[in-house]
Amino acid sequence: MPTPIPAAGTLPWRLAGRDLQVALVHRPRYDDWSWAKGKLDPGEDWAVAAARETVEETGLRVALGVPLPEARYTLLGKDGRAGDKVVRYWAARVTGGDGRLVNEIDDVAWLDARAAHDRLDYARDRDQLLALVRRHQAGTLDTWPLVVVRHAHAVPRGSWSAPDPDRPLDDDGRRRAAALEPLLAAYGPRRVVTSPAARCVDTVAGFAQAHGVPMRRRRGLSEEGYALEPERAVHHLSRLLERGRPVVLCSHGPVLPALLDVLRPLAEDAAAPDRAALDAAAGERLVKGEALVCHVSGTGGRARVVAVERHLP
C-alpha cells in the first residue's frame, strides 16, 4: 500500500472592519483557486511546512493559529499510480513579507467568506473555510500561542559531577533543540520565559537568538526554585496569561504538573480531542523535548484554551 503524501498549508485571515477575509491562491498550471500549501520536505514538521509553503507561495510570513480540518484525496502520480495525499491546515495571521509571488502562484486574492466559498475550485477546501468561519463566529479564531516546552534530553545526572543546573544537553538534546527552532518560529512567539538551568536555556536559546526574541530566566521555573517556592511557577504562568502575548515557556518535568493544572480547567469548553491531548500531556509531564501548543483566546480571567497541539520529538 503506497505511503500517503504529506502536505501542509494555511488559511491566512484578517478582519476588514467587522468582515472576515481569507487569502486564496491561484495556480496557473491548474488554473484553480485553493489554499497555500505544499509537500513536506524530508524530516520536516507539518507546522513548519505550513508556514514555509505559505511564504514561498504568497510572499507573506505568517504565524500559525488554531488547526483546521485536514483534507484527504487521491492523486495520480507521474507513474500513473494512485496515491493518497493528506494536507493539514492551520488558520494563520500575516506577520510580514512583501507579498512578492515567486513560486507556482500568479495571484493572491483576499475575499470575504461567501466570495471565497464561491471561488474555491474544490469542495474539500470548503471544509477548512467552514471551520474558520465557525471559529470566528464563536470568538475562538483570534488566539495567541502559549507554547509549553519540556527541556530536551540532557547528560544523565549520574554522569555529571558539577552542579545540576549546569548539566547540559546531550547529542540527542542538541538535535531536538535545533529542530525546535523552526517549529517554535512557525507560531510566532515574541518572548521566551525559561528556567535558568542550562538544559532549559539551551533547548530554546537557538530559537530566541535566530529570531531576535527576548529570553527571560525565571528561577521559579527551575527544579530548585520550585522545591523552595512551588507557588512561583504558577505565578509566572499567571502573569503570561494576563499579558496575552505569544510566548514560549520552558521548564522541567517536576514543575510541569503544577502549570498544566492551571491550563486544564481553561480548556473545559475546547473540543474533546483537545482536552484529551492536554490531559495526556499532563499525565506524562510532557515528553522531553516536546512542545505543547495551547491556543489561547482572551487574557487574564477570560483566558480560555480553545485548541491544543502536541509536537513530540
C-alpha positions in Angstrom: 0.0 0.0 0.0 1.6 3.4 -1.0 2.6 5.8 1.7 0.3 8.8 1.9 1.9 12.0 0.6 2.1 14.6 3.5 1.5 18.3 2.8 0.5 21.3 4.9 -0.9 24.7 4.3 -2.7 27.7 5.9 -5.7 29.9 5.6 -4.4 33.4 6.2 -7.2 35.6 7.6 -7.8 39.2 8.5 -10.6 41.5 9.5 -11.7 44.3 7.2 -13.9 46.2 9.6 -16.1 43.5 11.0 -15.8 41.3 7.9 -13.7 38.2 7.9 -11.5 37.8 4.9 -9.2 34.9 3.8 -6.4 34.7 1.2 -6.8 32.3 -1.7 -4.0 31.5 -4.2 -4.3 30.9 -8.0 -2.1 28.2 -9.6 -1.8 28.9 -13.4 -0.6 25.4 -14.0 -4.0 24.0 -13.0 -6.0 27.3 -13.4 -7.5 26.7 -9.9 -8.1 28.6 -6.7 -7.2 27.0 -3.4 -5.2 27.4 -0.2 -1.5 28.0 0.0 0.0 24.6 0.7 2.8 22.2 -0.3 4.5 18.9 0.4 6.7 18.4 3.4 10.4 18.3 3.0 12.1 15.1 4.3 12.0 15.1 8.1 10.1 18.4 8.2 7.4 19.0 10.8 3.9 19.7 9.4 3.6 23.1 11.1 7.0 24.1 9.8 6.0 23.1 6.3 2.7 25.1 6.5 4.5 28.3 7.4 7.2 27.7 4.8 4.9 26.9 2.0 2.8 30.0 2.7 5.7 32.4 2.5 7.0 30.6 -0.6 3.7 30.8 -2.4 2.3 34.1 -1.3 5.4 36.1 -0.2 3.7 36.6 3.2 5.1 35.4 6.5 2.5 34.0 8.9 2.1 32.9 12.5 0.1 29.7 12.8 -3.1 29.8 14.8 -5.7 27.1 15.5 -5.5 23.9 13.5 -8.3 23.4 10.9 -9.7 20.1 9.4 -7.3 18.2 7.2 -8.0 17.2 3.6 -7.5 13.7 2.2 -7.8 12.9 -1.5 -6.4 10.7 -4.2 -3.8 11.8 -6.8 -2.3 10.1 -9.8 1.5 10.1 -9.7 3.8 10.5 -12.6 3.9 6.7 -12.9 0.2 6.6 -13.3 -0.4 5.0 -9.9 -2.9 6.5 -7.5 -1.8 7.8 -4.1 -3.4 9.4 -1.2 -2.5 13.0 -0.2 -3.0 14.2 3.3 -3.0 18.0 3.9 -3.0 19.6 7.4 -4.1 23.2 7.7 -3.9 26.0 10.2 -5.5 29.4 10.5 -2.8 32.0 10.2 -2.1 35.7 10.8 0.1 37.6 8.4 3.2 38.9 10.3 5.3 40.3 7.5 6.6 39.7 4.0 6.4 41.7 0.8 3.8 39.7 -1.0 6.0 39.0 -4.0 4.9 35.9 -5.8 7.8 33.6 -6.8 6.7 30.0 -6.6 3.9 28.5 -8.8 1.4 31.2 -7.9 0.4 34.1 -10.1 -2.3 35.7 -7.9 -3.4 36.0 -4.3 -6.9 37.2 -3.5 -8.3 38.4 -0.2 -12.0 37.6 -0.2 -14.9 37.5 2.3 -16.1 34.1 3.3 -19.0 34.0 0.8 -16.9 35.1 -2.1 -14.1 32.6 -1.1 -16.7 29.8 -0.9 -17.8 30.5 -4.5 -14.3 30.9 -5.9 -12.7 27.8 -4.4 -12.5 25.1 -7.1 -12.5 22.0 -4.8 -15.3 21.1 -2.4 -12.8 19.7 0.0 -11.3 23.2 0.5 -14.6 24.4 1.8 -14.3 22.3 4.9 -11.4 24.4 6.2 -13.3 27.6 5.3 -16.4 26.5 7.2 -14.3 25.6 10.3 -12.6 29.1 10.1 -15.9 30.9 9.9 -17.4 28.9 12.8 -14.3 29.7 14.9 -14.8 33.4 14.0 -18.5 33.3 15.0 -17.7 31.5 18.2 -15.0 34.0 19.2 -12.2 31.3 19.1 -10.4 32.3 16.0 -8.4 35.3 17.4 -5.9 33.4 19.6 -2.4 33.7 20.9 0.0 30.8 21.4 1.3 29.7 24.8 3.9 27.1 24.0 5.0 24.9 26.9 8.3 23.1 26.3 9.9 20.5 28.4 13.7 20.7 28.0 15.3 18.2 25.7 17.4 15.2 26.7 20.4 16.2 28.9 23.5 14.5 30.1 22.4 11.9 32.8 22.6 13.1 36.4 24.8 10.1 37.3 27.4 11.2 34.6 27.6 14.8 35.8 29.7 15.8 38.8 29.2 19.6 38.6 26.1 21.5 39.9 22.9 20.1 38.5 21.7 23.4 37.0 24.8 23.4 34.8 24.0 20.0 33.3 23.9 20.4 29.5 22.0 18.8 26.7 23.4 15.6 25.2 23.7 14.9 21.5 20.0 14.0 21.1 19.0 17.0 23.1 21.0 19.4 20.9 19.4 17.8 17.8 16.0 18.3 19.2 16.8 21.9 20.2 17.8 22.6 16.6 14.5 21.0 15.3 12.5 23.2 17.8 13.9 26.4 16.3 11.7 26.4 13.1 8.8 24.7 14.9 8.5 27.4 17.5 9.0 30.1 14.9 6.0 28.8 12.9 3.8 30.1 15.8 5.4 33.5 16.1 6.3 33.7 19.8 7.5 37.1 20.8 9.1 36.2 24.1 10.7 33.2 25.8 10.5 32.6 29.6 12.6 29.7 30.9 14.2 28.0 33.8 17.8 29.3 34.2 19.0 25.6 34.1 21.4 25.1 31.2 19.3 22.2 29.8 16.3 24.5 29.6 18.1 27.6 28.3 19.9 25.6 25.6 16.6 24.0 24.5 15.1 27.3 23.5 18.1 29.6 23.0 18.5 28.7 19.4 15.0 29.9 18.6 15.4 33.1 20.6 18.7 34.0 19.1 17.7 33.2 15.5 14.6 35.3 15.7 15.7 38.1 18.0 13.2 37.2 20.7 14.0 38.3 24.3 14.6 35.4 26.7 13.9 35.8 30.4 15.2 33.4 33.0 12.9 32.7 36.0 14.2 30.8 39.0 10.6 29.9 39.9 10.5 27.6 36.8 13.6 25.7 37.9 13.5 22.4 39.9 15.4 24.1 42.7 13.2 27.1 42.8 10.0 25.1 42.6 11.1 23.0 45.5 11.6 26.1 47.6 8.6 28.1 46.5 6.1 26.0 44.5 3.8 28.9 44.0 6.3 30.9 42.0 5.9 28.7 38.9 2.2 29.2 38.8 2.7 33.0 39.4 4.9 33.2 36.3 2.3 31.3 34.2 -0.5 33.5 35.5 1.4 36.6 34.5 1.8 35.3 31.0 -1.9 34.6 30.8 -2.6 38.2 32.0 -0.4 39.7 29.3 -1.7 37.5 26.5 1.3 37.8 24.3 2.7 34.9 22.1 5.2 33.2 24.3 7.3 30.1 24.9 7.7 28.7 28.5 10.4 26.1 29.1 10.6 24.1 32.3 11.2 20.7 33.9 9.2 17.5 34.4 8.6 18.0 38.2 7.4 21.6 37.6 5.1 21.0 34.7 2.1 19.3 36.5 1.5 22.5 38.5 1.5 24.5 35.3 -0.7 22.1 33.4 -3.1 22.0 36.3 -3.7 25.7 35.7 -4.3 25.2 32.0 -6.6 22.2 32.1 -9.6 24.0 33.6 -9.2 26.7 30.9 -9.8 24.0 28.2 -13.2 22.9 29.6 -15.0 24.3 26.5 -12.5 23.0 24.0 -13.2 20.1 21.7 -12.9 16.6 23.3 -9.6 15.8 21.4 -8.0 19.0 22.6 -8.9 18.3 26.2 -7.7 14.7 25.8 -4.4 16.0 24.4 -3.9 18.3 27.3 -4.8 15.6 29.8 -2.4 13.2 28.2 0.4 15.7 28.3 -0.3 16.4 31.9 -0.2 12.7 32.8 3.2 12.3 31.0 4.7 15.6 32.3 5.3 16.1 28.5 7.9 14.1 26.7 11.5 15.6 26.9 11.8 18.0 24.0 8.1 18.2 23.5 6.4 21.5 22.6 2.8 21.7 23.8 1.0 24.5 21.9 -2.0 25.9 23.7 -4.0 28.3 21.5 -5.5 30.8 24.0 -8.4 33.1 23.5 -8.6 36.1 25.8 -6.4 37.1 28.7 -6.4 37.0 32.5 -9.6 35.7 34.0 -11.2 35.4 30.5 -8.3 33.3 29.1 -9.5 30.0 27.5 -7.5 27.3 25.9 -9.5 26.6 22.7 -7.1 24.2 20.8 -4.1 22.1 21.8 -1.3 20.6 19.7 1.4 18.2 20.9 4.7 18.3 18.9 6.7 15.3 20.0 10.4 14.7 19.3 
